[in-house]
Amino acid sequence: MLESLINTEELPIVRGKYRQNAPLGETSWFRTGGTAEILFKPLDTDDLASFLYSCPKHIPITVVGVMSNIIVRDGGVKGVVIKLGREFANIKAKSKEELYAGASSLDINVANMAEQLGIGGMEFLAGIPGTIGGALRMNAGAYGGEIKDILLCAKAVDRQGQIHELTPDNMGMSYRHTTTPDDYIFTEAILHGAPENNEIIQKKIAQIKKRRSTSQPIKSRTGGSTFANPSDDELIAAGLELGTKTWQLIDKAGCRGLKIGGAQMSELHCNFMINTGNATATSLETLGEEVKKRVFEDSGITLRWEIKRIGEYCKKS
Ligand SMILES: Cc1cc2nc3c(=O)[nH]c(=O)nc-3n(C[C@H](O)[C@H](O)[C@H](O)COP(=O)(O)OP(=O)(O)OC[C@H]3O[C@@H](n4cnc5c(N)ncnc54)[C@H](O)[C@@H]3O)c2cc1C
């Protein structure tokens, strides 16, 4: 159990739900890691905003989606972890080319709804197992598409409970990154595409699913790409060919299949880390750091974690 940082009487009265020492890591895609000191599921945006306004500022706040890109450290997460529930999972048509998606909607559900509505351009979302909130924070992308390309506007609430309307222009979105302040919690997005025949969309989604199932360990306990691809500047500085991908660097450094405890770099896609069954969050993180070290020694590139690590480090192997 976490050493408590919160006196629960300090927490604001909310309409949503609090849960103390809630399982967190075991509900992440890696299925390992510690608990949340307090898990808060707001009922709606007003509930979230009023919680953020009233919550004492010494209490740390962390937001998660479905944790398909997160390692929850074994020591657990202190403070309040906010997870938007099904109240934020509404997806509906706005016009022939636009749809509304709450931030906890799964990307795959948005892709499927776009297919039903005949809105093309959102098929790539079928290849990303996270939520719209996670996609906005990570500028998630796959198969040539990125959320920034289909984003019209989004709403987010800051730590003071202020609601902000954002557009891609003021969100500074680039490869797996946004400059949107860290304390902003996305609550919804309006996405746009172009009218398209449903069957064509369906075929594109089917192709994406097929490609993924043959190139990624999607049935494993994983967190997607462990490290981001290096930038052109980094490749030039290291004297490497432009376009070199992280998986190639990992492979060249001999880390395909590398194992520490129950954590392993996937044989199928060596930038994917997997929990083979009994990995701790510490063993996953240690493996990542070992891969970073070996890649640096081999190619001079310092890999950047794409996976977010949250919570307290704990020496558990
Ligand atoms: C098998 C597999 C394949 C993957 N393939 C891809 C891929 O092709 N392309 C790709 O881009 N990613 C891929 N990923 C990674 C992951 O799915 C994406 O990064 C996804 O966007 C994360 O969404 P999430 O809801 O799981 O967010 P989480 O993992 O829970 O969180 C990720 C980050 O987003 C923040 N966040 C989450 N919700 C909100 C919110 N409402 N407001 C503000 N911040 C928020 C968190 O604080 C954290 O910093 C893959 C993952 C797996 C497991």
The ligand as a Tripos MOL2 file, in Angstrom:
@<TRIPOS>MOLECULE
LIG
   53    58     1     0     0
SMALL
NO_CHARGES

@<TRIPOS>ATOM
      1 C1         -0.3420   -2.8130  -29.5340 C.3       1 LIG1
      2 C2         -0.1580   -1.3000  -29.5230 C.ar      1 LIG1
      3 C3         -0.0160   -0.6470  -30.7420 C.ar      1 LIG1
      4 C4          0.1600    0.7460  -30.7620 C.ar      1 LIG1
      5 N1          0.2740    1.3690  -31.9660 N.ar      1 LIG1
      6 C5          0.3870    2.7180  -32.0060 C.ar      1 LIG1
      7 C6          0.4700    3.3980  -33.2690 C.ar      1 LIG1
      8 O1          0.4440    2.8090  -34.3300 O.2       1 LIG1
      9 N2          0.5660    4.7540  -33.2330 N.ar      1 LIG1
     10 C7          0.5950    5.4650  -32.0710 C.ar      1 LIG1
     11 O2          0.6760    6.7070  -32.1190 O.2       1 LIG1
     12 N3          0.5200    4.8360  -30.8810 N.ar      1 LIG1
     13 C8          0.4150    3.4980  -30.8180 C.ar      1 LIG1
     14 N4          0.3520    2.8620  -29.6050 N.ar      1 LIG1
     15 C9          0.4610    3.6580  -28.3620 C.3       1 LIG1
     16 C10        -0.8640    4.1730  -27.7710 C.3       1 LIG1
     17 O3         -1.9410    3.3640  -28.1730 O.3       1 LIG1
     18 C11        -1.1140    5.6360  -28.1560 C.3       1 LIG1
     19 O4         -0.1000    6.4770  -27.6870 O.3       1 LIG1
     20 C12        -2.4570    6.1280  -27.5890 C.3       1 LIG1
     21 O5         -2.7470    7.3920  -28.1530 O.3       1 LIG1
     22 C13        -2.4570    6.2610  -26.0600 C.3       1 LIG1
     23 O6         -3.7980    6.4430  -25.6360 O.3       1 LIG1
     24 P1         -4.2460    5.9680  -24.1890 P.3       1 LIG1
     25 O7         -5.6580    6.3250  -24.0050 O.co2     1 LIG1
     26 O8         -3.8890    4.5630  -23.9670 O.co2     1 LIG1
     27 O9         -3.3210    6.9140  -23.3070 O.3       1 LIG1
     28 P2         -2.4290    6.4940  -22.0550 P.3       1 LIG1
     29 O10        -1.4360    5.4700  -22.4620 O.co2     1 LIG1
     30 O11        -3.3000    6.1830  -20.8960 O.co2     1 LIG1
     31 O12        -1.6680    7.8720  -21.7780 O.3       1 LIG1
     32 C14        -0.7070    8.3290  -22.6910 C.3       1 LIG1
     33 C15        -0.4480    9.8130  -22.3790 C.3       1 LIG1
     34 O13        -1.6230   10.5570  -22.6830 O.3       1 LIG1
     35 C16        -2.0450   11.2970  -21.5340 C.3       1 LIG1
     36 N5         -3.5100   11.3280  -21.5600 N.ar      1 LIG1
     37 C17        -4.3760   10.2870  -21.6450 C.ar      1 LIG1
     38 N6         -5.6500   10.7450  -21.6440 N.ar      1 LIG1
     39 C18        -5.5660   12.0950  -21.5600 C.ar      1 LIG1
     40 C19        -6.5300   13.1550  -21.5160 C.ar      1 LIG1
     41 N7         -7.8550   12.9090  -21.5560 N.pl3     1 LIG1
     42 N8         -6.0750   14.4240  -21.4220 N.ar      1 LIG1
     43 C20        -4.7540   14.6980  -21.3640 C.ar      1 LIG1
     44 N9         -3.8030   13.7570  -21.4060 N.ar      1 LIG1
     45 C21        -4.2040   12.4650  -21.5080 C.ar      1 LIG1
     46 C22        -1.4770   10.5580  -20.3410 C.3       1 LIG1
     47 O14        -1.3210   11.4280  -19.2340 O.3       1 LIG1
     48 C23        -0.1430   10.0830  -20.9020 C.3       1 LIG1
     49 O15         0.7920   11.1270  -20.8500 O.3       1 LIG1
     50 C24         0.1850    1.4760  -29.5490 C.ar      1 LIG1
     51 C25         0.0310    0.7990  -28.3240 C.ar      1 LIG1
     52 C26        -0.1260   -0.5750  -28.3160 C.ar      1 LIG1
     53 C27        -0.3090   -1.2620  -26.9930 C.3       1 LIG1
@<TRIPOS>BOND
     1     1     2 1
     2     2     3 ar
     3     2    52 ar
     4     3     4 ar
     5     4     5 ar
     6     4    50 ar
     7     5     6 ar
     8     6     7 ar
     9     6    13 1
    10     7     8 2
    11     7     9 ar
    12     9    10 ar
    13    10    11 2
    14    10    12 ar
    15    12    13 ar
    16    13    14 ar
    17    14    15 1
    18    14    50 ar
    19    15    16 1
    20    16    17 1
    21    16    18 1
    22    18    19 1
    23    18    20 1
    24    20    21 1
    25    20    22 1
    26    22    23 1
    27    23    24 1
    28    24    25 2
    29    24    26 1
    30    24    27 1
    31    27    28 1
    32    28    29 2
    33    28    30 1
    34    28    31 1
    35    31    32 1
    36    32    33 1
    37    33    34 1
    38    33    48 1
    39    34    35 1
    40    35    36 1
    41    35    46 1
    42    36    37 ar
    43    36    45 ar
    44    37    38 ar
    45    38    39 ar
    46    39    40 ar
    47    39    45 ar
    48    40    41 1
    49    40    42 ar
    50    42    43 ar
    51    43    44 ar
    52    44    45 ar
    53    46    47 1
    54    46    48 1
    55    48    49 1
    56    50    51 ar
    57    51    52 ar
    58    52    53 1
@<TRIPOS>SUBSTRUCTURE
     1 LIG1         1 GROUP 0 **** ****
